Amino acid sequence: MDKAFGWLGEIFQTLLRIIPWLVIVPATHRGVAFVRGHRVKEWGPGLHWYWPVVTTYKLMIVVRQTVRIQSKVIMTKDLKTVTVGSLVTYHINDVVAAAVSIADLASDVIERSQAAILATVSRHTIESIQADRLGFNKELTERVAEVLNGYGVEVLQAQLTEFAPCTALAINGNAAIGSYQLWTGF
């Protein structure tokens, strides 16, 4: 019986792709519509009609977002090994660039931020970072904003959440334990 009426379901599915649909974009989001696969159209908050047969769309949260950057071990300028963890706060100011330039914005923000943070920490000594934490966080924010420039993201703040001297130990393939002082964590 199911096979006899299966064609009815297929006709219904085809009709659903031909009929225009209404999409509601909330005030906290923006949308990007890809018309015929190549034309990009930005959607602001509100109601938008689209034709499923020729259009796909993606909604993105554009309001303030915070991402925790996983702790890593890195060497500072004075050749001391430290654990560094951080927090990056941002919002999306260009939804088209954020949707078209990057496949996965959240993971890209984490990856690029982490690289910028580790590079910035490696240019300072432990004492200089501890002496002027606010100044260091300002420099950190500028560096993270620089690496995310052009991807539709505006960095509001980058700050250290974890910063402590440590000793990095690693076990190599022969089960020997050693102290690795020049381990970047990447």
Backbone as ProteinMPNN parsed JSONL, in Angstrom:
{"seq_chain_A": "MDKAFGWLGEIFQTLLRIIPWLVIVPATHRGVAFVRGHRVKEWGPGLHWYWPVVTTYKLMIVVRQTVRIQSKVIMTKDLKTVTVGSLVTYHINDVVAAAVSIADLASDVIERSQAAILATVSRHTIESIQADRLGFNKELTERVAEVLNGYGVEVLQAQLTEFAPCTALAINGNAAIGSYQLWTGF", "coords_chain_A": {"N_chain_A": [[0.821, -1.198, 0.0], [2.01, 1.183, 0.775], [3.901, 1.588, -1.235], [2.274, 1.973, -3.379], [1.181, 4.476, -2.984], [3.413, 6.035, -2.836], [4.31, 7.668, -4.868], [2.637, 9.822, -4.597], [3.612, 11.154, -2.352], [6.088, 11.969, -3.375], [5.293, 13.788, -5.356], [4.131, 15.721, -3.74], [6.413, 16.584, -2.27], [7.895, 17.717, -4.357], [6.224, 19.836, -5.102], [6.425, 21.395, -2.783], [8.992, 22.409, -3.055], [8.697, 24.153, -5.132], [6.872, 26.094, -4.407], [6.88, 29.356, -2.989], [8.476, 30.247, 0.147], [8.202, 31.583, 3.443], [10.567, 33.211, 5.437], [11.62, 33.958, 8.669], [13.709, 36.299, 9.991], [15.281, 36.79, 12.954], [15.861, 39.59, 15.254], [18.389, 39.336, 16.352], [19.895, 38.09, 14.48], [21.252, 37.794, 11.112], [20.795, 37.216, 7.644], [21.918, 35.329, 4.787], [21.237, 34.971, 1.485], [21.511, 32.731, -1.19], [21.03, 33.118, -4.324], [20.126, 31.301, -7.083], [22.492, 30.008, -6.761], [24.761, 31.635, -7.188], [24.418, 34.396, -6.865], [24.64, 36.593, -4.202], [22.747, 37.663, -1.511], [22.02, 39.87, 1.08], [20.133, 39.459, 4.042], [18.282, 41.352, 6.258], [16.918, 41.774, 9.624], [13.574, 40.544, 9.907], [10.824, 39.673, 7.707], [11.197, 37.45, 4.988], [10.802, 36.339, 1.663], [11.423, 33.376, -0.122], [12.374, 31.237, -2.848], [12.517, 27.907, -2.767], [13.392, 26.205, -4.826], [15.305, 27.6, -6.312], [16.877, 28.966, -4.514], [19.015, 29.048, -1.688], [19.636, 29.475, 1.805], [21.308, 31.01, 4.645], [21.303, 31.532, 8.065], [22.757, 33.649, 10.516], [24.013, 34.307, 13.78], [24.553, 37.556, 14.891], [25.056, 39.171, 17.029], [26.85, 40.087, 20.061], [29.327, 37.736, 20.929], [31.07, 35.227, 22.751], [34.03, 33.37, 22.896], [35.869, 30.712, 24.205], [39.283, 30.208, 24.281], [41.229, 27.435, 24.063], [43.561, 26.303, 26.51], [47.083, 26.436, 26.053], [50.514, 25.4, 25.884], [53.366, 27.394, 25.816], [56.417, 29.085, 24.874], [57.872, 31.925, 26.321], [59.403, 35.15, 25.567], [61.619, 35.325, 27.234], [62.441, 32.723, 27.405], [60.914, 31.006, 29.041], [58.581, 28.521, 29.964], [55.108, 28.638, 29.644], [51.632, 28.303, 30.55], [48.906, 29.177, 28.61], [45.72, 30.517, 28.403], [42.736, 31.868, 26.992], [40.171, 34.359, 26.265], [37.938, 35.414, 23.807], [36.002, 38.029, 22.648], [33.532, 38.94, 20.387], [31.673, 40.334, 17.573], [29.602, 39.926, 14.677], [30.033, 41.952, 11.96], [29.786, 42.069, 9.252], [27.868, 40.156, 7.581], [27.797, 38.897, 5.101], [30.506, 38.603, 4.305], [31.309, 36.959, 6.429], [29.774, 34.667, 5.998], [30.381, 33.866, 3.385], [33.17, 33.812, 3.062], [34.209, 31.976, 4.889], [33.895, 28.599, 5.872], [33.235, 27.458, 8.38], [32.659, 29.531, 10.74], [32.907, 29.821, 13.585], [34.89, 27.9, 14.398], [37.018, 28.848, 12.893], [37.44, 31.384, 13.978], [38.372, 30.612, 16.495], [40.73, 29.186, 15.79], [42.342, 31.122, 14.371], [42.487, 33.131, 16.308], [43.799, 31.826, 18.402], [46.322, 31.344, 17.259], [47.22, 34.008, 16.934], [47.26, 34.858, 19.59], [49.136, 33.124, 20.808], [51.413, 33.849, 19.334], [51.69, 36.52, 20.126], [52.125, 36.31, 22.907], [54.586, 34.998, 22.872], [56.326, 37.004, 22.193], [56.816, 38.489, 24.408], [58.056, 38.877, 27.804], [57.576, 36.963, 30.845], [57.476, 38.662, 33.073], [56.933, 41.19, 31.897], [54.375, 40.82, 30.884], [52.906, 40.25, 33.211], [53.331, 42.632, 34.624], [51.946, 44.633, 33.239], [49.083, 43.936, 32.641], [46.658, 44.94, 31.583], [47.546, 46.559, 29.441], [48.788, 44.573, 27.927], [46.573, 42.958, 27.283], [45.225, 44.77, 25.663], [46.984, 44.977, 23.486], [46.827, 42.326, 22.676], [44.132, 42.182, 21.881], [44.209, 43.904, 19.645], [45.925, 42.466, 17.954], [44.525, 40.03, 17.531], [42.251, 41.079, 16.308], [43.419, 42.005, 13.982], [44.202, 39.612, 12.629], [41.726, 38.544, 12.089], [40.588, 40.33, 10.418], [38.674, 41.223, 7.61], [37.026, 39.064, 7.504], [34.477, 39.562, 8.293], [34.19, 39.882, 10.997], [34.223, 41.65, 14.028], [36.411, 42.256, 16.524], [35.893, 42.65, 19.889], [37.14, 42.328, 22.348], [40.035, 40.744, 23.609], [41.411, 38.625, 25.958], [43.606, 37.383, 28.516], [42.886, 34.443, 30.276], [44.023, 32.421, 31.608], [47.239, 32.182, 32.802], [50.282, 31.059, 33.523], [53.445, 29.99, 34.803], [55.012, 26.928, 33.77], [56.051, 23.469, 33.445], [56.66, 21.595, 30.67], [56.076, 18.312, 29.908], [56.83, 15.482, 27.949], [56.135, 12.349, 26.459], [58.047, 10.327, 24.523], [58.202, 8.156, 21.617], [59.735, 6.026, 22.578], [59.127, 5.737, 25.206], [60.465, 7.418, 26.928], [60.861, 9.991, 29.314], [60.971, 13.47, 29.19], [61.96, 16.9, 29.702], [60.593, 19.333, 27.883], [61.448, 22.322, 26.825], [60.983, 23.962, 24.707], [58.388, 23.933, 23.439], [55.623, 24.589, 21.539], [52.922, 23.992, 21.554], [51.388, 23.729, 19.289]], "CA_chain_A": [[0.0, 0.0, 0.0], [2.898, 2.343, 0.831], [4.508, 1.788, -2.541], [1.24, 2.426, -4.308], [0.964, 5.915, -2.79], [4.709, 6.692, -2.719], [4.373, 8.716, -5.887], [1.9, 10.975, -4.077], [4.562, 11.862, -1.49], [7.089, 12.603, -4.234], [4.653, 14.958, -5.973], [3.987, 16.715, -2.668], [7.75, 17.122, -2.001], [8.252, 18.568, -5.488], [5.425, 21.063, -4.979], [6.971, 22.193, -1.69], [10.194, 23.098, -3.537], [8.304, 25.154, -6.124], [6.104, 27.143, -3.733], [7.708, 30.26, -2.165], [8.367, 30.093, 1.585], [8.494, 32.757, 4.252], [11.606, 33.016, 6.445], [11.666, 35.032, 9.66], [15.053, 36.555, 10.499], [15.148, 37.513, 14.225], [16.668, 40.8, 15.415], [19.748, 38.954, 16.738], [20.491, 37.377, 13.355], [21.185, 38.294, 9.746], [20.778, 36.09, 6.73], [22.533, 35.435, 3.467], [20.54, 34.133, 0.508], [22.281, 32.417, -2.391], [20.042, 33.014, -5.389], [20.636, 30.538, -8.227], [23.81, 29.509, -6.413], [25.891, 32.542, -7.391], [24.129, 35.761, -6.427], [24.553, 36.654, -2.746], [21.875, 38.748, -1.074], [21.955, 39.947, 2.545], [18.81, 39.624, 4.648], [18.228, 41.953, 7.586], [15.825, 41.228, 10.445], [12.242, 40.702, 9.343], [10.263, 38.592, 6.892], [11.781, 37.341, 3.646], [10.298, 35.249, 0.828], [12.429, 32.761, -0.985], [11.934, 30.115, -3.661], [13.432, 26.807, -2.469], [13.911, 25.558, -6.032], [16.441, 28.343, -6.855], [17.543, 29.73, -3.468], [19.341, 28.497, -0.379], [19.968, 30.586, 2.701], [21.999, 30.701, 5.891], [21.119, 32.536, 9.102], [23.889, 33.711, 11.447], [23.898, 35.199, 14.932], [25.497, 38.651, 14.688], [25.253, 39.917, 18.274], [28.053, 39.809, 20.846], [29.582, 36.327, 21.207], [32.331, 34.984, 23.439], [34.574, 32.038, 22.671], [37.018, 30.395, 25.059], [40.397, 29.636, 23.548], [41.808, 26.364, 24.868], [44.908, 26.532, 27.059], [48.218, 25.833, 25.36], [51.82, 25.642, 26.475], [54.2, 28.143, 24.877], [57.605, 29.679, 25.461], [57.909, 33.384, 26.257], [60.636, 35.732, 25.031], [62.71, 35.043, 28.168], [62.643, 31.279, 27.362], [60.165, 30.351, 30.112], [57.405, 27.828, 29.46], [53.894, 29.075, 30.33], [50.33, 27.867, 30.071], [48.139, 30.355, 28.211], [44.331, 30.345, 27.997], [42.202, 33.204, 26.74], [38.767, 34.552, 25.933], [37.78, 36.397, 22.735], [34.632, 38.51, 22.499], [33.402, 39.533, 19.059], [30.365, 40.295, 16.917], [29.706, 39.912, 13.22], [29.621, 43.231, 11.395], [29.552, 41.881, 7.817], [27.383, 38.778, 7.498], [28.131, 38.332, 3.789], [31.9, 38.153, 4.382], [31.378, 35.856, 7.388], [29.128, 33.468, 5.442], [30.939, 33.485, 2.089], [34.619, 33.623, 3.138], [34.599, 30.924, 5.829], [32.912, 27.518, 5.965], [32.835, 27.315, 9.78], [33.152, 30.761, 11.35], [33.283, 29.644, 14.987], [36.184, 27.221, 14.51], [38.037, 29.71, 12.309], [37.728, 32.415, 14.991], [39.207, 29.969, 17.513], [42.035, 28.865, 15.222], [43.108, 32.333, 14.094], [42.723, 33.813, 17.579], [44.82, 31.083, 19.136], [47.616, 31.615, 16.625], [47.601, 35.387, 17.257], [47.531, 34.934, 21.028], [50.411, 32.46, 21.068], [52.482, 34.674, 18.75], [51.836, 37.723, 20.953], [52.74, 35.911, 24.18], [55.986, 34.624, 22.638], [57.113, 38.225, 22.003], [56.933, 39.174, 25.699], [58.549, 38.105, 28.94], [56.557, 36.751, 31.881], [57.407, 39.863, 33.906], [56.276, 42.298, 31.182], [52.937, 40.514, 30.789], [52.336, 40.396, 34.552], [53.429, 44.026, 35.068], [50.944, 45.475, 32.567], [48.095, 42.997, 32.087], [45.698, 45.698, 30.758], [48.236, 46.915, 28.2], [48.976, 43.349, 27.155], [45.266, 42.575, 26.729], [44.936, 45.703, 24.563], [47.8, 44.518, 22.349], [46.249, 41.052, 22.279], [42.904, 42.503, 21.149], [44.597, 44.457, 18.347], [46.51, 41.397, 17.128], [43.448, 39.114, 17.138], [41.426, 41.823, 15.339], [44.185, 42.067, 12.735], [44.159, 38.335, 11.904], [40.344, 38.267, 11.683], [40.146, 41.398, 9.529], [38.258, 40.759, 6.292], [36.141, 37.905, 7.63], [33.181, 40.003, 8.793], [34.189, 39.8, 12.461], [34.84, 42.754, 14.763], [36.839, 41.792, 17.84], [35.654, 43.636, 20.932], [38.122, 42.164, 23.413], [40.759, 39.485, 23.797], [42.07, 38.715, 27.262], [44.124, 36.145, 29.088], [42.128, 33.899, 31.399], [44.98, 31.565, 32.295], [48.628, 32.516, 32.49], [51.092, 30.572, 34.631], [54.634, 29.232, 34.419], [54.822, 25.477, 33.863], [57.048, 22.624, 32.806], [55.995, 20.708, 29.726], [56.664, 16.981, 29.81], [56.305, 14.704, 26.829], [56.623, 10.975, 26.373], [58.296, 10.04, 23.113], [57.867, 6.803, 21.191], [60.507, 5.044, 23.329], [58.662, 5.828, 26.584], [61.363, 8.231, 27.753], [60.24, 11.246, 29.747], [61.928, 14.573, 29.155], [61.408, 18.237, 29.86], [60.691, 20.039, 26.614], [61.314, 23.748, 27.105], [60.648, 24.691, 23.486], [57.195, 23.299, 22.876], [54.673, 25.67, 21.308], [51.542, 23.571, 21.735], [50.746, 23.479, 18.007]], "C_chain_A": [[0.862, 1.257, 0.0], [3.518, 2.646, -0.524], [3.502, 2.331, -3.547], [1.035, 3.932, -4.198], [2.267, 6.681, -2.598], [4.857, 7.833, -3.711], [3.653, 9.967, -5.425], [2.808, 11.823, -3.166], [5.627, 12.584, -2.293], [6.526, 13.846, -4.91], [4.523, 16.077, -4.95], [5.333, 17.367, -2.349], [8.2, 18.062, -3.114], [7.5, 19.893, -5.436], [5.959, 21.964, -3.872], [8.221, 22.954, -2.107], [9.852, 24.212, -4.525], [7.599, 26.343, -5.477], [7.032, 28.032, -2.915], [7.423, 30.064, -0.673], [8.748, 31.396, 2.276], [9.532, 32.395, 5.314], [11.59, 34.225, 7.374], [13.1, 35.134, 10.168], [14.901, 37.359, 11.788], [16.097, 38.71, 14.31], [18.122, 40.488, 15.772], [20.523, 38.294, 15.607], [20.51, 38.251, 12.101], [21.229, 37.057, 8.868], [21.509, 36.39, 5.443], [21.796, 34.46, 2.57], [21.438, 33.961, -0.71], [21.281, 32.123, -3.498], [20.709, 32.394, -6.617], [22.09, 30.104, -8.005], [24.951, 30.496, -6.517], [25.639, 33.968, -6.909], [23.896, 35.756, -4.915], [23.746, 37.888, -2.361], [21.777, 38.719, 0.451], [20.518, 40.167, 2.996], [18.975, 40.242, 6.026], [17.109, 41.316, 8.393], [14.469, 41.489, 9.783], [11.81, 39.47, 8.557], [10.859, 38.623, 5.49], [11.166, 36.143, 2.933], [11.459, 34.67, 0.049], [11.809, 31.569, -1.705], [12.914, 28.967, -3.434], [14.059, 26.156, -3.702], [15.155, 26.285, -6.568], [17.254, 29.068, -5.784], [17.832, 28.864, -2.242], [19.702, 29.68, 0.507], [20.656, 30.075, 3.952], [21.758, 31.858, 6.855], [22.298, 32.479, 10.063], [23.567, 34.668, 12.586], [24.952, 36.286, 14.768], [25.773, 39.442, 15.96], [26.514, 39.431, 18.99], [28.154, 38.321, 21.209], [30.946, 36.191, 21.877], [32.758, 33.55, 23.191], [35.809, 31.868, 23.558], [38.076, 29.707, 24.207], [41.118, 28.66, 24.48], [43.231, 26.704, 25.306], [45.953, 25.777, 26.25], [49.484, 26.166, 26.129], [52.683, 26.312, 25.425], [55.397, 28.714, 25.614], [57.557, 31.194, 25.264], [59.259, 33.846, 25.719], [61.839, 35.428, 25.93], [62.93, 33.532, 28.358], [62.049, 30.547, 28.566], [58.932, 29.715, 29.498], [56.202, 28.242, 30.303], [52.668, 28.409, 29.728], [49.515, 29.121, 29.795], [46.735, 29.932, 27.778], [43.729, 31.73, 27.831], [40.72, 33.164, 26.379], [38.698, 35.643, 24.872], [36.298, 36.727, 22.611], [34.54, 39.262, 21.174], [31.929, 39.625, 18.665], [30.602, 40.338, 15.416], [29.183, 41.234, 12.682], [29.403, 43.167, 9.879], [29.167, 40.42, 7.586], [27.714, 38.133, 6.159], [29.568, 37.806, 3.802], [32.027, 36.949, 5.31], [30.798, 34.573, 6.806], [29.811, 32.965, 4.181], [32.43, 33.144, 2.182], [35.038, 32.408, 3.939], [33.501, 29.866, 5.893], [32.365, 27.382, 7.378], [33.424, 28.466, 10.569], [33.648, 30.538, 12.772], [34.651, 28.966, 15.132], [37.313, 28.056, 13.919], [38.421, 30.831, 13.269], [38.646, 31.832, 16.061], [40.616, 29.739, 16.977], [42.898, 30.111, 15.02], [43.438, 33.096, 15.38], [43.834, 33.133, 18.355], [46.204, 31.341, 18.555], [48.111, 33.018, 16.977], [47.991, 35.525, 18.724], [48.883, 34.303, 21.349], [51.587, 33.248, 20.493], [52.734, 35.914, 19.606], [52.516, 37.395, 22.273], [54.224, 35.618, 23.98], [56.89, 35.835, 22.431], [57.344, 38.992, 23.31], [57.572, 38.259, 26.731], [57.407, 37.932, 29.937], [56.373, 38.023, 32.697], [56.687, 41.012, 33.197], [54.768, 42.059, 31.051], [52.278, 40.732, 32.142], [52.32, 41.855, 35.004], [52.335, 44.898, 34.467], [49.919, 44.589, 31.874], [47.09, 43.731, 31.198], [46.307, 46.093, 29.415], [48.448, 45.707, 27.309], [47.668, 42.902, 26.524], [44.86, 43.482, 25.575], [45.714, 45.303, 23.307], [47.25, 43.211, 21.787], [44.98, 41.268, 21.441], [43.228, 43.011, 19.752], [45.12, 43.366, 17.408], [45.444, 40.415, 16.648], [42.549, 39.787, 16.099], [42.114, 41.873, 13.976], [44.089, 40.76, 11.946], [42.746, 37.971, 11.456], [39.776, 39.34, 10.761], [39.811, 40.824, 8.146], [37.328, 39.565, 6.322], [34.792, 38.27, 8.243], [33.065, 40.013, 10.298], [34.854, 41.052, 13.035], [35.137, 42.265, 16.178], [36.653, 42.928, 18.84], [36.719, 43.562, 22.017], [38.751, 40.784, 23.333], [41.511, 39.627, 25.109], [42.556, 37.358, 27.714], [43.223, 35.714, 30.231], [43.003, 32.981, 32.236], [46.37, 31.978, 31.843], [49.481, 32.12, 33.681], [52.329, 29.852, 34.099], [54.377, 27.735, 34.598], [56.028, 24.767, 33.272], [56.296, 21.65, 31.919], [56.759, 19.399, 29.651], [56.031, 16.245, 28.642], [56.905, 13.309, 26.864], [56.81, 10.662, 24.899], [57.975, 8.587, 22.81], [58.6, 5.708, 21.944], [60.178, 5.067, 24.814], [59.64, 6.557, 27.492], [60.658, 9.537, 28.1], [61.306, 12.321, 29.751], [61.223, 15.888, 29.331], [61.649, 18.995, 28.562], [60.422, 21.514, 26.88], [60.901, 24.551, 25.875], [59.498, 24.0, 22.773], [56.128, 24.355, 22.744], [53.235, 25.27, 21.527], [50.825, 23.334, 20.434], [51.252, 22.187, 17.441]], "O_chain_A": [[0.541, 2.253, -0.649], [3.646, 3.806, -0.917], [3.866, 3.069, -4.462], [0.748, 4.596, -5.195], [2.239, 7.857, -2.234], [5.472, 8.854, -3.403], [4.023, 11.071, -5.825], [2.771, 13.053, -3.211], [6.031, 13.69, -1.936], [7.222, 14.855, -5.021], [4.776, 17.241, -5.257], [5.394, 18.584, -2.174], [8.818, 19.092, -2.845], [8.075, 20.95, -5.698], [5.944, 23.186, -4.017], [8.491, 24.031, -1.576], [10.655, 25.123, -4.724], [7.721, 27.473, -5.951], [7.897, 27.515, -2.208], [6.299, 29.759, -0.275], [9.519, 32.199, 1.749], [9.39, 31.388, 6.008], [11.552, 35.37, 6.922], [13.643, 34.171, 10.71], [14.439, 38.499, 11.74], [17.033, 38.819, 13.518], [19.002, 41.309, 15.515], [21.7, 37.973, 15.773], [19.869, 39.301, 12.043], [21.65, 35.985, 9.303], [21.694, 37.545, 5.061], [21.737, 33.265, 2.857], [22.043, 34.917, -1.196], [20.753, 31.015, -3.596], [21.716, 32.894, -7.119], [22.823, 29.865, -8.965], [26.028, 30.23, -5.984], [26.591, 34.673, -6.574], [23.059, 35.007, -4.411], [24.017, 38.999, -2.816], [21.489, 37.678, 1.042], [19.783, 40.96, 2.408], [19.715, 39.725, 6.863], [16.424, 40.417, 7.905], [14.259, 42.537, 9.174], [12.355, 38.379, 8.721], [11.005, 39.686, 4.886], [11.024, 35.068, 3.515], [12.361, 35.389, -0.383], [10.843, 30.972, -1.229], [14.057, 29.058, -3.882], [15.158, 25.609, -3.613], [15.987, 25.654, -7.219], [18.236, 29.73, -6.118], [17.003, 28.059, -1.82], [20.035, 30.758, 0.013], [20.603, 28.889, 4.28], [21.978, 33.02, 6.512], [22.787, 31.397, 10.39], [22.933, 35.703, 12.386], [26.121, 35.98, 14.531], [26.649, 40.306, 15.961], [27.156, 38.473, 18.558], [27.206, 37.727, 21.722], [31.864, 36.96, 21.592], [31.946, 32.628, 23.267], [36.665, 32.749, 23.647], [37.789, 28.741, 23.5], [41.56, 29.041, 25.564], [43.998, 27.313, 24.561], [45.739, 24.642, 25.823], [49.513, 27.104, 26.926], [52.737, 25.864, 24.28], [55.388, 28.815, 26.841], [57.241, 31.681, 24.178], [60.144, 33.033, 25.451], [62.958, 35.289, 25.436], [63.53, 33.109, 29.346], [62.627, 29.574, 29.05], [58.305, 30.296, 28.612], [56.262, 28.204, 31.532], [52.661, 28.006, 28.564], [49.437, 30.019, 30.634], [46.58, 29.091, 26.893], [44.181, 32.676, 28.476], [40.116, 32.104, 26.214], [39.332, 36.688, 25.019], [35.454, 35.839, 22.487], [35.374, 40.119, 20.879], [31.056, 39.071, 19.332], [31.669, 40.738, 14.95], [28.03, 41.596, 12.918], [28.887, 44.118, 9.29], [30.03, 39.558, 7.418], [27.895, 36.917, 6.1], [29.82, 36.686, 3.358], [32.773, 36.016, 5.012], [31.298, 33.488, 7.104], [29.824, 31.761, 3.928], [32.905, 32.274, 1.452], [36.113, 31.856, 3.702], [32.317, 30.196, 5.961], [31.16, 27.208, 7.559], [34.566, 28.39, 11.021], [34.721, 31.028, 13.126], [35.481, 29.423, 15.917], [38.447, 27.982, 14.391], [39.595, 31.191, 13.365], [39.596, 32.489, 16.486], [41.593, 30.067, 17.65], [44.051, 30.147, 15.449], [44.532, 33.641, 15.522], [44.712, 33.798, 18.904], [47.161, 31.538, 19.305], [49.289, 33.2, 17.285], [48.945, 36.229, 19.054], [49.683, 34.884, 22.081], [52.649, 33.304, 21.111], [53.885, 36.313, 19.787], [53.398, 38.134, 22.712], [55.037, 35.958, 24.839], [58.112, 35.699, 22.49], [58.001, 40.033, 23.308], [57.625, 37.04, 26.563], [56.406, 38.648, 29.889], [55.243, 38.422, 32.981], [55.912, 41.732, 33.826], [53.982, 43.005, 31.105], [51.207, 41.334, 32.218], [51.391, 42.273, 35.696], [51.847, 45.814, 35.129], [49.898, 44.507, 30.646], [46.701, 43.201, 30.157], [45.659, 45.976, 28.375], [48.308, 45.792, 26.089], [47.647, 42.508, 25.358], [44.227, 43.031, 24.62], [45.167, 45.294, 22.204], [47.212, 43.015, 20.572], [44.786, 40.612, 20.418], [42.595, 42.599, 18.78], [44.798, 43.349, 16.22], [45.455, 40.009, 15.486], [42.132, 39.154, 15.129], [41.455, 41.791, 12.94], [43.914, 40.788, 10.728], [42.581, 37.169, 10.536], [38.612, 39.269, 10.367], [40.577, 40.037, 7.59], [36.884, 39.1, 5.272], [34.044, 37.388, 8.665], [31.963, 40.139, 10.833], [35.921, 41.46, 12.578], [34.23, 41.908, 16.93], [37.184, 44.024, 18.661], [37.153, 44.586, 22.545], [38.087, 39.793, 23.031], [42.174, 40.637, 25.344], [42.0, 36.322, 27.35], [42.839, 36.535, 31.064], [42.757, 32.786, 33.426], [46.638, 32.105, 30.648], [49.422, 32.76, 34.73], [52.269, 29.184, 33.067], [53.614, 27.33, 35.475], [56.907, 25.389, 32.677], [55.39, 20.956, 32.381], [57.956, 19.387, 29.364], [54.834, 16.377, 28.386], [58.057, 13.126, 27.258], [55.861, 10.72, 24.117], [57.514, 7.865, 23.694], [58.142, 4.565, 21.956], [60.9, 4.461, 25.606], [59.643, 6.335, 28.703], [59.947, 10.11, 27.275], [62.411, 12.113, 30.253], [60.012, 15.982, 29.129], [62.794, 19.263, 28.197], [59.282, 21.903, 27.134], [60.509, 25.711, 26.002], [59.636, 23.542, 21.639], [55.751, 24.97, 23.742], [52.383, 26.146, 21.677], [49.727, 22.777, 20.451], [50.835, 21.783, 16.355]]}, "name": "protein", "num_of_chains": 1, "seq": "MDKAFGWLGEIFQTLLRIIPWLVIVPATHRGVAFVRGHRVKEWGPGLHWYWPVVTTYKLMIVVRQTVRIQSKVIMTKDLKTVTVGSLVTYHINDVVAAAVSIADLASDVIERSQAAILATVSRHTIESIQADRLGFNKELTERVAEVLNGYGVEVLQAQLTEFAPCTALAINGNAAIGSYQLWTGF"}
